[in-house]
Amino acid sequence: MEKMMGFQIGVIGALFLSVASSVSIVVCNKALMSNLGFPFATTLTSWHLMVTYCTLHVARRLNFFETKSVDIKTVIIFGVLNGVSIGFLNLSLGFNSIGFYQMTKLAIIPFTVLLETIFLKKKFSKKIKLSLFVLLVGVGVASVTDLQLNLVGTILSLIAIATTCVGQILTNTIQKRLNVSSTQLLYQSSPFQAAVLFVTGPLLDQYLTKQNVYAFSYSPLVLGFIALSCMIAVSVNFSTFLVIGKTSPVTYQVLGHLKTCLVLGFGYTLLHDPFTARNIVGILIAVLGMGLYSYFCTSENKKKQSGDLSTPQVTILCLRLLKPETTIHLFWGHQDKEVEVKKLIKVSLV
């Protein structure tokens, strides 16, 4: 019970850290790019990852965490895939309207559900799917405005969706199957992500903005905001891996849409962005969807936990009242339960 309580507190802490750091970095980057005219998003992301790696390297040297050996091919493929997904998301934004880019981000949740259902045999209840639908409708109403389609932009968006979904599923799968922590995985993969973006970022940014990142006039104020953005990014990257590892890629995407709603609110209150009745209605619908998703996930997890705990308790009761052979017969046909019952019988007979 105490272990479960500690896990829940850890999840809540990870979710809070992710929301706080992500909203902070969006506000910081918006000031950097919109107000100070620094348009090089992909290059800035590569700097984020470099600072993240350096910070984690110092933390490891100070024994804040221990490294764990992971197959180098797995780490390289994972790191490169995440770096590529960031590049394609930025290309998608460059070749599409903002409205279509928002639709691309919305498509990540259903595509993730589809991939996990097909390849990982994961089951999503009708209630969970309904809550996700309500959430997506709300975010769509709040954030999607114009929808301008073009062939190149659509192809780039599809690649961005696929690489992002696979990358986030791998983030969760690698941590659980290889038994590595979010910090260990981020530490080992961030250099490869940074390398991909450090090489391609300036070229990509120059193609999209028609400006050279190395020829930009860096004022002290711009450098200060870049440094602040990099420091916040350490928390963003860490919390991203932490949330996906402790929950799931779908939950992380739901959290991402909560951030979108918060950013819209902060944009209105702090930066005086235009805010309409449509934005308000959309945010309210999205919040309803998030609430339903949280409620259904919590109730399903409680049912699953009570189901997991019920078998040993019932078995022990049967062992006290009946013969062991009779107890096994009660669970005949359920192989996993039979094995569990036989283990308990051995313990009880000692």
C-alpha positions in Angstrom: 0.0 0.0 0.0 2.8 2.4 0.9 4.6 1.5 -2.3 1.5 2.2 -4.4 1.0 5.6 -2.6 4.6 6.5 -3.3 4.1 5.6 -7.0 1.0 7.8 -7.2 2.8 10.8 -5.6 5.6 10.3 -8.0 3.2 10.3 -11.0 1.5 13.5 -9.7 4.9 15.1 -9.2 6.0 14.2 -12.7 2.8 15.5 -14.3 3.1 18.8 -12.4 6.7 19.2 -13.3 5.9 18.5 -17.0 3.1 21.0 -17.1 4.9 23.8 -15.2 8.2 23.4 -17.2 6.4 23.1 -20.6 4.2 26.1 -20.2 7.3 28.1 -18.9 9.4 27.2 -21.9 6.6 28.0 -24.4 6.2 31.5 -22.8 10.0 32.0 -22.8 10.4 30.8 -26.4 7.4 32.9 -27.6 9.1 36.0 -26.1 12.4 35.0 -27.7 11.0 34.3 -31.2 8.1 36.8 -31.5 9.4 39.7 -29.5 13.2 39.4 -30.0 13.0 38.0 -33.5 15.0 34.7 -33.0 13.4 32.3 -35.4 15.7 29.3 -35.3 13.5 26.7 -33.5 15.3 23.5 -34.6 18.8 24.8 -33.7 17.5 26.0 -30.4 16.2 22.5 -29.7 19.7 21.0 -30.4 21.1 23.5 -27.8 18.4 22.3 -25.4 19.5 18.7 -25.7 23.2 19.5 -25.4 22.6 21.4 -22.2 20.4 18.6 -20.9 23.2 16.0 -21.6 25.8 18.2 -19.9 23.5 18.7 -16.9 22.9 15.0 -16.6 26.6 14.3 -17.0 27.4 16.6 -14.1 24.6 15.0 -12.0 26.1 11.5 -12.8 29.5 12.6 -11.7 28.1 13.8 -8.5 26.4 10.4 -8.0 22.8 11.7 -8.3 22.1 8.6 -10.4 23.9 5.6 -11.8 24.2 4.7 -15.5 22.9 1.4 -16.7 24.3 -0.4 -19.7 21.8 -0.5 -22.6 22.3 -2.0 -26.1 24.1 0.8 -28.1 22.1 0.0 -31.2 18.8 0.5 -29.3 20.0 3.8 -27.9 21.3 5.1 -31.2 18.1 4.2 -33.1 15.9 5.6 -30.3 18.0 8.9 -30.1 18.1 9.4 -33.9 14.3 8.7 -34.2 13.5 11.3 -31.6 15.7 13.8 -33.3 14.2 13.1 -36.7 10.7 13.4 -35.3 11.4 16.9 -33.9 12.8 17.9 -37.3 9.7 16.7 -39.2 7.4 18.4 -36.7 9.2 21.7 -37.4 9.1 21.0 -41.2 5.4 20.3 -40.9 4.9 23.7 -39.2 6.9 25.3 -42.0 5.0 23.8 -44.9 1.5 23.9 -43.4 -0.8 26.5 -41.9 -0.9 26.8 -38.1 -4.4 25.2 -38.1 -3.2 22.1 -40.1 -0.2 21.8 -37.8 -2.5 21.8 -34.8 -4.5 19.0 -36.5 -1.2 17.1 -36.9 -0.6 17.3 -33.2 -4.2 16.2 -32.5 -3.7 13.1 -34.8 -0.9 11.8 -32.6 -3.3 10.5 -29.9 -5.5 8.3 -32.2 -2.5 7.1 -34.1 -0.7 6.1 -30.8 -3.9 4.2 -29.7 -3.9 2.4 -33.1 -0.2 1.5 -32.9 -0.4 0.2 -29.3 -3.6 -1.8 -30.1 -2.1 -3.4 -33.2 1.5 -4.0 -32.1 1.4 -4.1 -28.3 -2.1 -5.7 -28.0 -3.1 -3.0 -25.5 -6.8 -2.6 -24.9 -8.5 0.8 -24.6 -12.1 0.8 -23.2 -15.0 2.6 -24.9 -15.0 5.1 -22.0 -11.4 6.0 -22.5 -11.9 6.4 -26.3 -14.9 8.6 -25.6 -13.0 10.8 -23.2 -10.1 11.1 -25.7 -12.7 12.1 -28.5 -14.2 14.8 -26.3 -10.7 16.1 -25.5 -9.6 16.2 -29.1 -12.8 18.0 -30.1 -12.3 20.6 -27.4 -8.7 21.3 -28.3 -9.6 21.4 -32.0 -12.3 24.0 -31.4 -9.9 26.1 -29.2 -6.8 26.0 -31.4 -7.6 25.0 -35.0 -8.5 28.0 -37.1 -7.5 27.7 -40.8 -7.0 24.4 -42.6 -4.9 24.8 -45.8 -3.8 21.5 -47.4 -0.9 20.9 -49.7 0.7 17.6 -50.8 4.2 18.2 -49.4 2.9 19.5 -46.1 0.6 16.5 -45.7 3.4 14.0 -46.3 5.6 15.8 -43.8 2.8 15.8 -41.3 2.2 12.0 -41.7 5.9 11.3 -41.2 6.0 13.6 -38.2 3.0 11.8 -36.6 4.5 8.3 -37.3 8.0 9.2 -35.9 6.6 11.0 -32.9 4.2 8.2 -32.0 6.9 5.5 -32.4 9.4 7.5 -30.4 7.0 8.0 -27.5 6.0 4.4 -27.5 9.6 3.3 -27.4 10.3 5.8 -24.5 7.8 3.9 -22.5 8.6 0.4 -23.7 12.4 0.7 -23.3 12.1 1.9 -19.7 9.8 -0.9 -18.7 11.3 -3.8 -20.7 14.9 -3.0 -20.1 14.3 -1.7 -16.5 16.0 1.6 -17.0 15.0 4.9 -15.4 13.9 7.9 -17.3 17.1 9.7 -16.3 19.3 6.8 -17.5 17.5 6.6 -20.9 17.6 10.4 -21.4 21.3 10.6 -20.4 22.2 7.9 -23.0 20.0 9.0 -25.8 20.2 12.8 -25.6 23.7 13.1 -27.3 22.3 11.3 -30.4 19.2 13.5 -30.5 21.4 16.6 -30.1 23.8 15.4 -32.8 21.0 14.9 -35.4 19.5 18.4 -34.7 22.9 20.1 -34.4 23.8 19.0 -37.9 20.4 19.4 -39.6 19.0 22.3 -37.5 20.9 25.3 -39.0 20.2 24.0 -42.6 16.5 23.4 -41.8 16.1 26.7 -40.1 17.8 28.5 -43.0 15.5 26.8 -45.5 12.4 27.8 -43.5 13.4 31.3 -42.3 15.8 32.4 -45.1 18.2 33.4 -42.3 21.5 32.1 -41.1 21.6 31.2 -37.4 25.4 32.0 -37.3 24.9 35.5 -38.9 22.2 36.5 -36.4 22.9 39.5 -34.2 23.0 38.1 -30.6 22.2 40.9 -28.1 22.7 40.3 -24.4 18.9 40.1 -24.0 18.7 37.4 -26.7 21.5 35.4 -25.1 19.8 35.7 -21.7 16.6 34.3 -23.1 18.4 31.5 -24.9 20.2 30.6 -21.7 16.9 30.6 -19.7 15.2 28.5 -22.4 18.0 25.9 -22.2 17.8 25.7 -18.4 14.0 25.2 -18.6 14.5 22.6 -21.3 16.4 20.4 -18.9 13.3 20.1 -16.8 11.1 19.7 -19.9 13.2 16.8 -21.3 13.5 15.1 -18.0 9.8 15.4 -17.1 8.8 14.1 -20.6 10.7 10.9 -20.2 9.5 10.6 -16.6 5.8 11.0 -17.4 5.9 8.6 -20.4 7.8 6.0 -18.3 5.4 6.3 -15.3 2.2 6.5 -17.3 1.8 6.0 -21.1 2.4 7.8 -24.4 -1.4 8.5 -24.6 -1.5 10.1 -21.1 1.5 12.2 -22.1 -0.3 13.5 -25.1 -3.4 14.2 -23.0 -1.2 16.2 -20.7 0.3 18.0 -23.8 -3.2 19.2 -24.7 -3.7 20.5 -21.2 -0.5 22.5 -21.8 -2.0 23.9 -25.0 -5.1 25.1 -23.1 -2.9 26.7 -20.4 -0.6 28.3 -23.0 -3.7 29.9 -24.7 -4.8 31.2 -21.3 -1.3 32.6 -20.5 -1.0 34.1 -23.9 -4.2 36.0 -23.3 -3.4 37.2 -19.8 0.4 37.8 -20.1 1.0 38.5 -23.8 -2.5 40.0 -24.6 -3.1 37.5 -27.5 -6.6 37.7 -29.0 -9.1 35.4 -27.1 -12.6 34.6 -28.5 -15.7 32.8 -27.2 -14.7 29.9 -29.4 -11.4 29.6 -27.5 -13.2 29.6 -24.2 -15.8 26.9 -25.3 -13.0 24.8 -26.8 -11.0 24.9 -23.6 -14.0 24.0 -21.4 -14.8 21.0 -23.7 -11.1 19.9 -23.6 -11.0 20.2 -19.7 -14.2 18.1 -19.6 -12.4 15.5 -21.8 -9.3 15.5 -19.6 -11.5 15.1 -16.5 -13.3 12.1 -18.0 -10.0 10.6 -19.1 -8.5 11.0 -15.6 -11.6 9.6 -13.9 -12.0 6.6 -16.2 -8.2 5.8 -16.0 -8.3 6.0 -12.2 -11.4 3.8 -11.9 -10.0 1.2 -14.3 -6.7 1.1 -12.5 -8.5 0.6 -9.2 -10.5 -2.3 -10.7 -7.3 -3.8 -12.1 -5.5 -3.5 -8.7 -8.4 -5.0 -6.8 -8.5 -7.9 -9.3 -4.7 -8.5 -9.0 -5.1 -8.6 -5.2 -8.2 -10.7 -5.0 -6.7 -14.0 -6.2 -4.1 -14.4 -3.5 -6.6 -13.4 -0.8 -9.3 -15.8 -2.1 -6.7 -18.6 -2.5 -5.5 -18.2 1.1 -9.0 -18.4 2.3 -9.7 -21.5 0.2 -6.5 -23.1 1.6 -7.7 -22.6 5.1 -11.2 -24.0 4.4 -10.6 -26.6 1.7 -8.0 -29.1 0.5 -5.2 -27.9 -1.8 -6.5 -30.0 -4.7 -9.9 -28.5 -4.3 -8.4 -25.0 -4.4 -6.5 -25.7 -7.6 -9.7 -27.1 -9.2 -11.4 -23.7 -8.5 -8.9 -22.0 -10.9 -8.7 -24.8 -13.4 -8.4 -23.4 -17.0 -6.7 -20.2 -15.9 -3.1 -21.1 -16.2 -1.7 -17.9 -14.7 -3.9 -18.3 -11.7 -3.1 -22.0 -11.4 0.6 -21.2 -11.2 0.0 -18.5 -8.6 -2.2 -20.8 -6.5 0.4 -23.6 -6.6 3.1 -21.3 -5.4 0.8 -20.2 -2.5 0.1 -23.8 -1.6 3.8 -24.6 -1.4 4.3 -21.6 0.9 1.3 -22.6 3.1 2.5 -26.2 3.4 6.0 -25.2 4.6 
